[in-house]
Amino acid sequence: MRKRAVALCGAVVVVMAGTLTAVPAGASAHGTTTTTTPTQTGKLTWRSCATKNYPTLQCASLKVPLDHRRPHGQKITLALSRVPHTARAYQGPLLVNPGGPGGSGLTLAGFVARSLPAKVAARYDVIGFDPRGVGASKPALDCEPGHFDPVRPDSLPTTPAIEKANLARARSFAAACGKKYAHVLPYIDTTSAVRDMDAIRQALGAKKINYFGYSYGTYLGAVYAKFFPERVRRLVLDSVVDPTDVWYEANLNQDVAFNDRHRAFLAWVAAYDTTYGLGTDPEKVEATWYAMRAALAKKPAGGTVGASELEDTFIPGGYYNGYWPILAEAFAAYVHDKDPEPLVEAYEDFGAVDASGHNGYSVYASVQCRDAGRPRDWRRWREDNWAVYGKAPFMTWNNAWYNAPCAFWPTDSLRPVNVANGKLPPVLLFQATGDAATPYEGGVTVHRLLARSRLVVEEGGGNHGVTLSGNACLDKHLAAYLTDGTVPRGYGEADAVCRALPDPKPAAAGAASAKTASAPSKGSALHGLLGFRH
């Protein structure tokens, strides 16, 4: 999880795969007209849903079975998006997914098409989709809209009363989901979602798909490949979930990794003492942060940001260091001046949960609680989380309560999928050594499980979601693979190593907000789409 050293690569050779030139039935050679493609699963009617940033984006919907074992039973609707190909050397659909579970992929299609080199993107229909239960798909889950309203009980259960209050919230959320969506919850899971992906493939008229997934999307892609290896043409997995510890152990492992990442942020704050004035000793800065947390537990900033909301606000800094200047200024303003406004603003930017966030969390819980077994005895959760808290206090209990509805979930659970696979073409994996949400070992594990995979490592990187985020070295490997199947192959744990981008510098005076952060625009755009809590 916290492994940093990567064996250096030896001489690099490449593996090649040919390109496709055929255009699927019903699509124009340049993909610029509205098309209708009849299939066994229904038909897609594409219409413009262009935005200022993505002027060629199109949208469609597809009906699929709620229960794929009963194809003629109840149907649900998936929302799809597309940026059509424009090149004659067409290489088929490229499905993209931002993770979650619970992340909407509609806008990601536009982002990926715009961020890839134009000559590469032109060869694909880039396809986004909202997985079942998510966003514009119907039904869209929203179990308990006020679940994250501030101010919540302190996440740290230092008294029986605090623990009881947090347990009541977890039980209430699970019960609300069961009451509102009893007939749907047994089918909100990864295996159902990958069967939806294959229905999308059929509706597109494609014999094979290309796939590009971030975070949880890497597990989704690996499970699809396990179920349908003959239907995978190219597979890109960025920030890789360890499929051997889903999901209870994965959350405990995250806690340690996020604690490391939070301490890296505090060390960065200490390095810029001339800007923030919080001291040059990272341990003293850390003590100051926890003192702020203790104060907010007693008196929430602006009546809004208590201890739990403070954690919600700073956890995104573990996903993306571009947020560090904003968080550091809010931290400093509160400590020096007891000014709550920057802290409240940072909470509203990063920690507050809106309607789409409540939908995303409802799907997150539904998938995670259904996908794999969790302890039903709360005493096990209490013991495990206090043990981890002893070495990783930053996020442990916050993460425990985020996932606690699974202890009371109204459906039974499935078994995790063994994604080991020797039937795939070359697969390309990307992983940062300091990734907190999907720790480094996950990439190494999947590299081992997927026989023809290649692992590209961002050495020294700590962000979650690293391609199309400003690192030219990583993006070069991605573009080469999507162009003609070229993959690196070195000797050692990694097949290629790229240096991480430098950490950000403090924001210019008066520019510390999510809209004016000094972070690279590509990275900010990507992480705005990926969201948090993958």
VENBEL-V831648 format. One record per residue. N is the residue number from 0. RES is the residue in three letters. SS is DSSP state (2 for helix, 1 for strand, 0 for the rest). OMEGA is omega in whole degrees, -180 to 180 (* if undefined). NEAR is the number of other ideal C-beta (glycine too) atoms within 12 Angstrom. Layout:
N RES SS OMEGA NEAR
N RES SS OMEGA NEAR
This chain:
0 MET 0 -176 33
1 ARG 0 -178 25
2 LYS 0 -176 24
3 ARG 0 -175 23
4 ALA 0 177 17
5 VAL 0 178 32
6 ALA 0 -179 19
7 LEU 0 -179 17
8 CYS 0 172 24
9 GLY 0 178 16
10 ALA 0 -175 13
11 VAL 0 171 23
12 VAL 1 -176 17
13 VAL 1 174 22
14 VAL 1 -174 23
15 MET 0 171 16
16 ALA 0 -176 27
17 GLY 0 177 16
18 THR 0 176 24
19 LEU 0 178 28
20 THR 0 -178 15
21 ALA 0 176 19
22 VAL 0 -177 28
23 PRO 0 -180 33
24 ALA 0 177 18
25 GLY 0 -180 24
26 ALA 0 177 30
27 SER 0 -179 20
28 ALA 0 -178 20
29 HIS 0 173 19
30 GLY 0 -174 33
31 THR 0 -178 21
32 THR 0 175 18
33 THR 0 -176 20
34 THR 0 173 29
35 THR 1 -176 19
36 THR 1 179 31
37 PRO 1 177 18
38 THR 1 177 23
39 GLN 0 -176 18
40 THR 0 -176 30
41 GLY 1 180 27
42 LYS 1 -178 23
43 LEU 1 174 41
44 THR 1 -176 22
45 TRP 0 177 33
46 ARG 1 180 19
47 SER 1 169 20
48 CYS 0 -174 25
49 ALA 0 172 19
50 THR 0 179 19
51 LYS 0 -179 9
52 ASN 0 -175 19
53 TYR 0 -171 30
54 PRO 0 180 16
55 THR 0 -177 30
56 LEU 1 177 32
57 GLN 1 -179 36
58 CYS 1 177 34
59 ALA 1 175 37
60 SER 1 -177 31
61 LEU 1 175 41
62 LYS 1 178 30
63 VAL 1 179 41
64 PRO 1 171 26
65 LEU 0 178 32
66 ASP 0 -176 23
67 HIS 0 175 26
68 ARG 0 178 14
69 ARG 0 -172 14
70 PRO 0 -180 18
71 HIS 0 179 14
72 GLY 0 -177 15
73 GLN 0 180 19
74 LYS 1 169 25
75 ILE 1 -175 35
76 THR 1 175 30
77 LEU 1 175 44
78 ALA 1 -178 37
79 LEU 1 172 49
80 SER 1 -178 45
81 ARG 1 161 47
82 VAL 1 -172 43
83 PRO 0 175 41
84 HIS 0 178 42
85 THR 0 -178 26
86 ALA 0 177 26
87 ARG 0 179 18
88 ALA 0 -175 22
89 TYR 0 -177 29
90 GLN 0 174 36
91 GLY 0 179 35
92 PRO 1 173 47
93 LEU 1 178 47
94 LEU 1 -179 48
95 VAL 1 -180 53
96 ASN 1 -176 54
97 PRO 0 179 46
98 GLY 0 -176 44
99 GLY 0 -5 47
100 PRO 0 -179 48
101 GLY 0 -179 45
102 GLY 0 175 43
103 SER 1 -178 39
104 GLY 0 -173 50
105 LEU 2 -179 38
106 THR 2 -180 36
107 LEU 2 178 47
108 ALA 2 178 43
109 GLY 2 180 33
110 PHE 2 -178 39
111 VAL 2 -180 50
112 ALA 2 180 39
113 ARG 2 -173 29
114 SER 2 174 36
115 LEU 0 172 35
116 PRO 0 -173 22
117 ALA 2 -178 17
118 LYS 2 178 19
119 VAL 2 -179 35
120 ALA 2 -177 36
121 ALA 0 -177 29
122 ARG 0 -175 36
123 TYR 0 157 45
124 ASP 1 -180 50
125 VAL 1 -171 47
126 ILE 1 171 46
127 GLY 1 177 46
128 PHE 1 170 49
129 ASP 1 179 44
130 PRO 0 -179 54
131 ARG 0 -180 50
132 GLY 0 -170 44
133 VAL 0 164 45
134 GLY 0 -178 39
135 ALA 0 173 28
136 SER 0 -176 38
137 LYS 1 -2 23
138 PRO 0 175 30
139 ALA 0 -173 31
140 LEU 0 170 40
141 ASP 0 -169 32
142 CYS 0 -174 40
143 GLU 0 -170 28
144 PRO 0 -177 20
145 GLY 0 -171 17
146 HIS 0 -176 34
147 PHE 0 180 31
148 ASP 0 176 21
149 PRO 0 -2 27
150 VAL 0 -179 28
151 ARG 0 173 36
152 PRO 0 175 29
153 ASP 0 -180 28
154 SER 0 -177 38
155 LEU 0 -174 32
156 PRO 0 -176 30
157 THR 0 177 19
158 THR 0 176 13
159 PRO 2 -179 11
160 ALA 2 179 13
161 ILE 2 178 23
162 GLU 2 -180 27
163 LYS 2 180 15
164 ALA 2 179 24
165 ASN 2 177 37
166 LEU 2 179 26
167 ALA 2 177 21
168 ARG 2 -179 31
169 ALA 2 179 36
170 ARG 2 -178 25
171 SER 2 -180 21
172 PHE 2 180 40
173 ALA 2 -180 35
174 ALA 2 179 22
175 ALA 2 178 30
176 CYS 2 -179 39
177 GLY 2 -179 28
178 LYS 2 -175 16
179 LYS 2 -170 23
180 TYR 0 -175 33
181 ALA 2 -177 17
182 HIS 2 -176 19
183 VAL 2 -172 32
184 LEU 2 180 35
185 PRO 0 -177 26
186 TYR 0 174 36
187 ILE 0 -176 44
188 ASP 0 -175 42
189 THR 2 -177 47
190 THR 2 175 32
191 SER 2 -180 38
192 ALA 2 180 46
193 VAL 2 174 41
194 ARG 2 171 33
195 ASP 2 178 45
196 MET 2 180 45
197 ASP 2 173 38
198 ALA 2 175 39
199 ILE 2 178 47
200 ARG 2 -180 40
201 GLN 2 -179 29
202 ALA 2 177 39
203 LEU 2 -179 46
204 GLY 0 -176 27
205 ALA 0 175 38
206 LYS 0 180 20
207 LYS 0 174 31
208 ILE 1 164 43
209 ASN 1 -174 47
210 TYR 1 -180 47
211 PHE 1 -177 50
212 GLY 1 174 53
213 TYR 1 167 49
214 SER 0 176 51
215 TYR 2 176 48
216 GLY 2 176 47
217 THR 2 176 51
218 TYR 2 177 46
219 LEU 2 180 50
220 GLY 2 -180 50
221 ALA 2 178 45
222 VAL 2 175 47
223 TYR 2 -179 43
224 ALA 2 177 44
225 LYS 2 -179 31
226 PHE 2 -172 29
227 PHE 0 -175 30
228 PRO 2 -178 28
229 GLU 2 -178 18
230 ARG 2 179 33
231 VAL 1 177 41
232 ARG 1 174 37
233 ARG 1 -174 44
234 LEU 1 178 49
235 VAL 1 -179 51
236 LEU 1 -175 52
237 ASP 1 -178 54
238 SER 0 -157 53
239 VAL 0 173 51
240 VAL 0 172 51
241 ASP 0 -175 39
242 PRO 0 -178 39
243 THR 0 -180 25
244 ASP 0 179 23
245 VAL 0 -12 41
246 TRP 0 -176 39
247 TYR 2 180 31
248 GLU 2 179 27
249 ALA 2 179 36
250 ASN 2 178 43
251 LEU 2 177 35
252 ASN 2 176 35
253 GLN 2 -174 47
254 ASP 2 180 42
255 VAL 2 -179 32
256 ALA 2 178 43
257 PHE 2 176 43
258 ASN 2 176 36
259 ASP 2 -177 30
260 ARG 2 177 42
261 HIS 2 178 43
262 ARG 2 174 33
263 ALA 2 175 34
264 PHE 2 -179 43
265 LEU 2 175 37
266 ALA 2 176 28
267 TRP 2 177 34
268 VAL 2 179 41
269 ALA 2 180 29
270 ALA 2 179 25
271 TYR 0 180 28
272 ASP 2 179 22
273 THR 2 178 14
274 THR 2 -170 26
275 TYR 2 174 33
276 GLY 0 -178 21
277 LEU 0 177 36
278 GLY 0 -178 25
279 THR 0 -180 19
280 ASP 0 -178 16
281 PRO 2 -180 23
282 GLU 2 177 17
283 LYS 2 176 19
284 VAL 2 177 32
285 GLU 2 178 28
286 ALA 2 178 20
287 THR 2 179 28
288 TRP 2 -180 40
289 TYR 2 174 27
290 ALA 2 175 20
291 MET 2 179 36
292 ARG 2 -180 38
293 ALA 2 179 19
294 ALA 2 -179 22
295 LEU 2 175 40
296 ALA 2 180 27
297 LYS 2 -178 14
298 LYS 0 -178 19
299 PRO 0 179 28
300 ALA 1 179 37
301 GLY 0 -176 26
302 GLY 0 -172 15
303 THR 0 -171 28
304 VAL 1 172 39
305 GLY 0 -177 36
306 ALA 2 -180 39
307 SER 2 179 39
308 GLU 2 175 37
309 LEU 2 178 45
310 GLU 2 178 43
311 ASP 2 -176 41
312 THR 2 -175 44
313 PHE 2 177 46
314 ILE 2 178 40
315 PRO 2 175 41
316 GLY 2 174 47
317 GLY 2 177 46
318 TYR 2 -171 46
319 TYR 0 -177 47
320 ASN 2 174 45
321 GLY 2 178 39
322 TYR 2 -174 42
323 TRP 2 -180 43
324 PRO 2 179 38
325 ILE 2 -179 40
326 LEU 2 -179 49
327 ALA 2 179 43
328 GLU 2 178 38
329 ALA 2 177 44
330 PHE 2 -177 47
331 ALA 2 -178 34
332 ALA 2 180 27
333 TYR 2 -177 37
334 VAL 2 -173 31
335 HIS 2 -169 19
336 ASP 2 -173 16
337 LYS 0 179 17
338 ASP 0 -177 19
339 PRO 0 -170 29
340 GLU 2 179 21
341 PRO 2 180 34
342 LEU 2 178 42
343 VAL 2 179 30
344 GLU 2 178 29
345 ALA 2 176 41
346 TYR 2 -180 38
347 GLU 2 180 28
348 ASP 2 -168 30
349 PHE 2 -171 39
350 GLY 2 -176 40
351 ALA 0 -177 27
352 VAL 0 178 33
353 ASP 0 -177 18
354 ALA 2 179 19
355 SER 2 178 27
356 GLY 2 177 30
357 HIS 2 175 29
358 ASN 2 -179 37
359 GLY 2 179 39
360 TYR 2 179 41
361 SER 2 178 42
362 VAL 2 177 46
363 TYR 2 -178 43
364 ALA 2 -178 46
365 SER 2 -179 47
366 VAL 2 -175 46
367 GLN 2 -179 42
368 CYS 2 -179 44
369 ARG 2 -173 40
370 ASP 2 -172 39
371 ALA 0 -177 32
372 GLY 0 173 22
373 ARG 0 176 36
374 PRO 0 176 27
375 ARG 0 178 20
376 ASP 0 -176 12
377 TRP 2 179 25
378 ARG 2 177 14
379 ARG 2 177 20
380 TRP 2 -178 34
381 ARG 2 -178 24
382 GLU 2 -177 16
383 ASP 2 -176 27
384 ASN 2 173 38
385 TRP 2 178 23
386 ALA 2 179 19
387 VAL 2 179 31
388 TYR 2 -179 27
389 GLY 0 179 15
390 LYS 0 -176 18
391 ALA 0 -172 32
392 PRO 0 -169 31
393 PHE 0 -171 37
394 MET 0 -168 45
395 THR 2 -175 36
396 TRP 2 174 39
397 ASN 2 179 44
398 ASN 2 178 40
399 ALA 2 -179 41
400 TRP 2 177 41
401 TYR 2 -178 38
402 ASN 2 -174 41
403 ALA 2 177 39
404 PRO 2 180 40
405 CYS 2 177 38
406 ALA 2 -175 32
407 PHE 2 -170 28
408 TRP 0 -173 38
409 PRO 0 175 30
410 THR 0 172 29
411 ASP 0 -175 17
412 SER 0 177 27
413 LEU 0 174 25
414 ARG 0 176 16
415 PRO 0 -179 30
416 VAL 0 172 28
417 ASN 0 -172 18
418 VAL 0 179 40
419 ALA 0 -169 23
420 ASN 1 176 30
421 GLY 0 -173 16
422 LYS 0 -173 19
423 LEU 0 166 36
424 PRO 0 179 31
425 PRO 0 -179 32
426 VAL 1 -178 46
427 LEU 1 -180 49
428 LEU 1 175 50
429 PHE 1 -178 53
430 GLN 1 172 52
431 ALA 1 -176 49
432 THR 0 -177 41
433 GLY 0 179 39
434 ASP 0 -179 49
435 ALA 0 -175 48
436 ALA 0 174 48
437 THR 0 -173 52
438 PRO 0 -170 40
439 TYR 2 -176 42
440 GLU 2 177 33
441 GLY 2 177 45
442 GLY 2 179 46
443 VAL 2 -180 31
444 THR 2 -179 35
445 VAL 2 174 43
446 HIS 2 179 41
447 ARG 2 -175 23
448 LEU 2 179 33
449 LEU 1 -164 38
450 ALA 0 -176 19
451 ARG 0 179 28
452 SER 1 175 42
453 ARG 1 -176 41
454 LEU 1 174 46
455 VAL 1 -173 47
456 VAL 1 170 45
457 GLU 1 -176 40
458 GLU 1 179 33
459 GLY 0 180 25
460 GLY 0 179 41
461 GLY 0 -178 44
462 ASN 0 -179 51
463 HIS 0 -170 52
464 GLY 0 -168 54
465 VAL 0 177 51
466 THR 0 -177 45
467 LEU 0 -178 44
468 SER 0 175 42
469 GLY 0 179 31
470 ASN 0 -174 34
471 ALA 2 -180 20
472 CYS 2 178 26
473 LEU 2 -176 42
474 ASP 2 176 32
475 LYS 2 177 25
476 HIS 2 179 39
477 LEU 2 -178 40
478 ALA 2 180 29
479 ALA 2 -179 31
480 TYR 2 -179 42
481 LEU 2 178 40
482 THR 2 -174 31
483 ASP 2 177 23
484 GLY 0 -180 28
485 THR 0 175 29
486 VAL 1 177 37
487 PRO 1 172 35
488 ARG 1 179 26
489 GLY 0 -178 25
490 TYR 0 -177 16
491 GLY 0 -175 22
492 GLU 0 -180 30
493 ALA 0 177 35
494 ASP 0 174 39
495 ALA 1 180 40
496 VAL 1 174 33
497 CYS 1 177 33
498 ARG 1 178 20
499 ALA 0 171 29
500 LEU 0 178 28
501 PRO 0 174 19
502 ASP 0 -179 31
503 PRO 0 172 34
504 LYS 0 179 21
505 PRO 0 179 28
506 ALA 0 174 29
507 ALA 0 -178 15
508 ALA 0 178 11
509 GLY 0 -176 12
510 ALA 0 -175 18
511 ALA 0 171 33
512 SER 0 -178 26
513 ALA 0 -177 31
514 LYS 0 -175 16
515 THR 0 -179 20
516 ALA 0 -178 35
517 SER 0 -178 29
518 ALA 0 177 37
519 PRO 0 -174 25
520 SER 2 179 21
521 LYS 2 -180 29
522 GLY 2 180 37
523 SER 2 -180 33
524 ALA 2 -179 28
525 LEU 2 -174 39
526 HIS 2 170 41
527 GLY 2 179 31
528 LEU 2 -178 40
529 LEU 2 -179 44
530 GLY 0 -174 41
531 PHE 0 174 44
532 ARG 0 176 41
533 HIS 0 * 47
